[in-house]
Amino acid sequence: MALYDSQTHSKSTRNSRRFRDIDLDFGRNTTTNDVNIVEDVIAIKRAVKNLVQTNFYERPFHPEIGCGVRGLLFENFTPLTAVFMRKKIEEVLNNYEPRISLTGVNVDDDQDRNRLVVDIHFRIIGVDGPQVVSTFLQRIR
């Protein structure tokens, strides 16, 4: 799984608008004493991962933004649960991330470690090549 930290630089060669976001690890830029900035592909990958891991009512002033997959983690995992989870992830990304074109979502269970592995395949509008974000969903309680 790739690391999306502020030390990784984007290798994008596109001509369209650049995407920038603050580093959610709140690392300090030693030159400017400001919060580090992530750009382009890394910023969008972080936004995708944050949308999937956000639950309803977690974002102030936007209670409608959320995926709701945490509620499915406490269900017995069946193929139907995987379909529900895939549909919820597709719905939140199609509705709230206009910078990407979703190509597929894979949900696999890792029963040895009691977690789900989610691979999200998409293309960023204006950037050549497919992108993949892998994340683990696991019960905390």
CORVENKA-V36565 format. One record per residue. N is the residue number from 0. RES is the residue in one letter. D_FIRST is the distance of its C-alpha to the first C-alpha in Angstrom with 2 decimals. Layout:
N/RES/D_FIRST
N/RES/D_FIRST
This chain:
0/M/0.00
1/A/3.78
2/L/6.61
3/Y/9.50
4/D/12.38
5/S/15.94
6/Q/15.90
7/T/13.81
8/H/16.45
9/S/16.58
10/K/17.73
11/S/19.52
12/T/23.01
13/R/24.41
14/N/27.84
15/S/27.42
16/R/26.90
17/R/24.19
18/F/22.12
19/R/21.88
20/D/20.89
21/I/21.14
22/D/18.38
23/L/18.09
24/D/17.56
25/F/21.08
26/G/20.79
27/R/24.12
28/N/24.92
29/T/27.34
30/T/29.46
31/T/30.17
32/N/29.57
33/D/27.80
34/V/24.39
35/N/21.66
36/I/20.93
37/V/17.81
38/E/18.76
39/D/18.41
40/V/15.10
41/I/13.21
42/A/16.00
43/I/15.89
44/K/12.20
45/R/13.01
46/A/16.21
47/V/14.79
48/K/12.62
49/N/15.80
50/L/18.03
51/V/16.37
52/Q/16.50
53/T/20.01
54/N/22.96
55/F/26.41
56/Y/28.71
57/E/26.06
58/R/26.59
59/P/30.02
60/F/32.40
61/H/30.01
62/P/30.09
63/E/29.46
64/I/25.86
65/G/23.52
66/C/21.68
67/G/23.19
68/V/20.59
69/R/21.13
70/G/24.59
71/L/23.40
72/L/21.33
73/F/24.71
74/E/26.10
75/N/26.34
76/F/23.54
77/T/25.26
78/P/24.55
79/L/26.42
80/T/24.15
81/A/21.15
82/V/23.33
83/F/24.26
84/M/20.73
85/R/19.79
86/K/23.02
87/K/22.49
88/I/19.12
89/E/20.78
90/E/23.81
91/V/22.30
92/L/20.30
93/N/23.39
94/N/25.66
95/Y/23.99
96/E/21.67
97/P/24.11
98/R/22.03
99/I/19.96
100/S/21.12
101/L/19.24
102/T/19.05
103/G/17.55
104/V/15.90
105/N/14.89
106/V/15.34
107/D/15.07
108/D/16.40
109/D/15.26
110/Q/18.79
111/D/18.36
112/R/16.37
113/N/18.08
114/R/15.29
115/L/14.23
116/V/10.99
117/V/11.40
118/D/10.23
119/I/12.28
120/H/13.60
121/F/15.96
122/R/17.91
123/I/18.85
124/I/22.62
125/G/23.88
126/V/20.81
127/D/20.64
128/G/17.89
129/P/15.57
130/Q/12.43
131/V/9.63
132/V/8.17
133/S/6.48
134/T/8.16
135/F/10.15
136/L/13.88
137/Q/16.13
138/R/19.75
139/I/20.69
140/R/24.40
